[in-house]
Amino acid sequence: MFRNIELLVCTEDDWQFWRDVRIAALTEAPYAYGSTLGSWEGAAEERWRARLRSVAYNIVATLDGAAAGLVSGAPEGDGSVTLISMWVAPFARGQGIGDRLVRSVLEWARGRGAPVVRLDVVSNNGPAIELYRRNGFVDVGPSSHCEIEGVPQRDMVYRFESSP
Protein backbone atom coordinates (compact mmCIF):
# COMPACT_ATOMS: atom_id res chain seq x y z
CA MET A 1 0.00 0.00 0.00
CA PHE A 2 1.29 3.46 -0.92
CA ARG A 3 1.84 5.72 2.09
CA ASN A 4 2.18 9.47 1.71
CA ILE A 5 5.13 10.91 3.66
CA GLU A 6 5.56 14.67 3.83
CA LEU A 7 8.27 16.69 5.57
CA LEU A 8 7.20 20.08 6.86
CA VAL A 9 9.70 22.78 7.83
CA CYS A 10 8.49 24.44 11.03
CA THR A 11 9.03 28.08 11.89
CA GLU A 12 8.06 29.84 15.07
CA ASP A 13 4.59 30.42 13.62
CA ASP A 14 4.13 26.63 13.68
CA TRP A 15 4.81 26.48 17.41
CA GLN A 16 1.49 24.76 18.30
CA PHE A 17 2.01 21.99 15.75
CA TRP A 18 5.64 21.53 16.84
CA ARG A 19 4.58 21.58 20.51
CA ASP A 20 2.01 18.83 20.01
CA VAL A 21 4.46 16.54 18.25
CA ARG A 22 7.28 17.28 20.71
CA ILE A 23 5.00 16.58 23.68
CA ALA A 24 4.04 13.26 22.05
CA ALA A 25 7.74 12.44 21.66
CA LEU A 26 8.61 13.32 25.25
CA THR A 27 5.61 11.31 26.49
CA GLU A 28 6.28 8.21 24.41
CA ALA A 29 10.10 8.11 24.56
CA PRO A 30 11.36 9.97 27.66
CA TYR A 31 14.41 7.67 27.72
CA ALA A 32 15.70 9.27 24.52
CA TYR A 33 15.84 12.92 25.54
CA GLY A 34 17.80 15.18 27.85
CA SER A 35 14.66 17.33 28.08
CA THR A 36 11.72 16.14 30.14
CA LEU A 37 8.00 16.21 29.59
CA GLY A 38 7.63 18.11 32.86
CA SER A 39 9.93 20.87 31.68
CA TRP A 40 7.96 21.43 28.45
CA GLU A 41 4.31 20.40 28.76
CA GLY A 42 3.18 23.57 30.50
CA ALA A 43 5.56 25.88 28.63
CA ALA A 44 4.20 29.19 27.42
CA GLU A 45 3.85 30.07 23.76
CA GLU A 46 6.94 32.29 23.84
CA ARG A 47 9.15 29.43 25.03
CA TRP A 48 8.00 27.24 22.13
CA ARG A 49 8.51 30.08 19.67
CA ALA A 50 11.96 30.75 21.12
CA ARG A 51 12.91 27.07 20.67
CA LEU A 52 11.94 27.20 17.01
CA ARG A 53 13.84 30.49 16.54
CA SER A 54 16.99 29.29 18.28
CA VAL A 55 17.31 25.99 16.41
CA ALA A 56 17.77 26.66 12.71
CA TYR A 57 16.14 23.60 11.10
CA ASN A 58 12.99 21.95 12.48
CA ILE A 59 11.06 19.29 10.59
CA VAL A 60 7.84 17.39 11.30
CA ALA A 61 7.09 14.34 9.20
CA THR A 62 3.52 13.33 8.44
CA LEU A 63 2.33 9.93 7.28
CA ASP A 64 -0.97 10.00 5.44
CA GLY A 65 -1.65 13.38 7.05
CA ALA A 66 -0.92 12.36 10.66
CA ALA A 67 2.09 13.74 12.56
CA ALA A 68 4.58 10.88 12.53
CA GLY A 69 7.96 12.22 13.66
CA LEU A 70 10.29 15.14 14.10
CA VAL A 71 13.93 16.14 13.94
CA SER A 72 16.04 19.29 14.21
CA GLY A 73 19.41 20.42 12.96
CA ALA A 74 21.44 22.89 15.00
CA PRO A 75 24.50 24.63 13.53
CA GLU A 76 27.54 24.73 15.80
CA GLY A 77 30.27 27.37 16.05
CA ASP A 78 32.81 25.14 14.31
CA GLY A 79 30.64 24.84 11.19
CA SER A 80 29.33 21.38 12.03
CA VAL A 81 25.67 20.53 12.57
CA THR A 82 24.13 18.59 15.44
CA LEU A 83 21.11 16.39 14.77
CA ILE A 84 18.74 16.68 17.75
CA SER A 85 15.16 15.93 18.83
CA MET A 86 14.80 12.86 16.59
CA TRP A 87 11.62 10.83 17.11
CA VAL A 88 9.28 8.62 15.09
CA ALA A 89 5.80 7.82 16.38
CA PRO A 90 5.19 4.12 17.10
CA PHE A 91 2.47 3.84 14.43
CA ALA A 92 4.93 5.11 11.79
CA ARG A 93 8.00 3.05 12.65
CA GLY A 94 9.23 0.82 9.86
CA GLN A 95 7.66 3.06 7.20
CA GLY A 96 10.80 5.01 6.21
CA ILE A 97 10.02 8.10 8.32
CA GLY A 98 13.26 7.92 10.31
CA ASP A 99 15.37 7.61 7.18
CA ARG A 100 13.61 10.57 5.56
CA LEU A 101 14.08 12.72 8.67
CA VAL A 102 17.77 11.88 9.03
CA ARG A 103 18.41 12.46 5.33
CA SER A 104 16.63 15.83 5.52
CA VAL A 105 19.10 17.00 8.17
CA LEU A 106 22.05 15.65 6.17
CA GLU A 107 20.87 17.45 3.02
CA TRP A 108 20.30 20.67 4.95
CA ALA A 109 23.75 20.41 6.58
CA ARG A 110 25.43 19.72 3.24
CA GLY A 111 23.72 22.81 1.82
CA ARG A 112 25.22 24.85 4.66
CA GLY A 113 28.69 23.49 3.90
CA ALA A 114 28.94 21.58 7.18
CA PRO A 115 31.90 19.16 7.21
CA VAL A 116 30.16 16.80 9.67
CA VAL A 117 26.86 16.10 11.39
CA ARG A 118 27.01 14.87 14.97
CA LEU A 119 24.45 13.35 17.30
CA ASP A 120 24.16 11.69 20.68
CA VAL A 121 22.05 8.56 21.14
CA VAL A 122 21.38 6.56 24.29
CA SER A 123 23.53 3.45 24.13
CA ASN A 124 20.63 1.03 24.69
CA ASN A 125 18.48 2.34 21.80
CA GLY A 126 19.42 -0.28 19.22
CA PRO A 127 16.83 0.70 16.60
CA ALA A 128 17.99 4.34 16.64
CA ILE A 129 21.65 3.35 16.44
CA GLU A 130 20.85 1.10 13.46
CA LEU A 131 18.91 3.94 11.78
CA TYR A 132 21.90 6.25 12.09
CA ARG A 133 24.38 3.59 10.90
CA ARG A 134 22.16 2.82 7.91
CA ASN A 135 22.35 6.50 7.00
CA GLY A 136 26.16 6.70 7.18
CA PHE A 137 26.83 7.67 10.79
CA VAL A 138 29.77 6.08 12.61
CA ASP A 139 29.91 5.47 16.38
CA VAL A 140 32.93 7.40 17.67
CA GLY A 141 32.67 6.48 21.35
CA PRO A 142 31.05 7.52 24.59
CA SER A 143 29.38 10.92 24.63
CA SER A 144 30.78 13.70 26.74
CA HIS A 145 27.18 14.78 27.45
CA CYS A 146 25.05 13.63 30.34
CA GLU A 147 23.56 10.22 30.81
CA ILE A 148 19.81 9.99 30.34
CA GLU A 149 18.02 8.15 33.14
CA GLY A 150 21.34 6.52 34.06
CA VAL A 151 22.01 5.25 30.53
CA PRO A 152 25.18 6.55 28.86
CA GLN A 153 25.02 8.11 25.42
CA ARG A 154 27.15 7.42 22.34
CA ASP A 155 28.52 10.02 19.94
CA MET A 156 27.87 9.32 16.27
CA VAL A 157 29.26 11.31 13.35
CA TYR A 158 28.49 11.60 9.65
CA ARG A 159 31.37 13.02 7.63
CA PHE A 160 30.74 14.56 4.23
CA GLU A 161 33.24 13.56 1.59
CA SER A 162 35.57 16.38 0.63
CA SER A 163 35.31 17.80 -2.84
CA PRO A 164 38.45 17.31 -4.99
Disulfide bonds with the S-S distance in Angstrom:
none
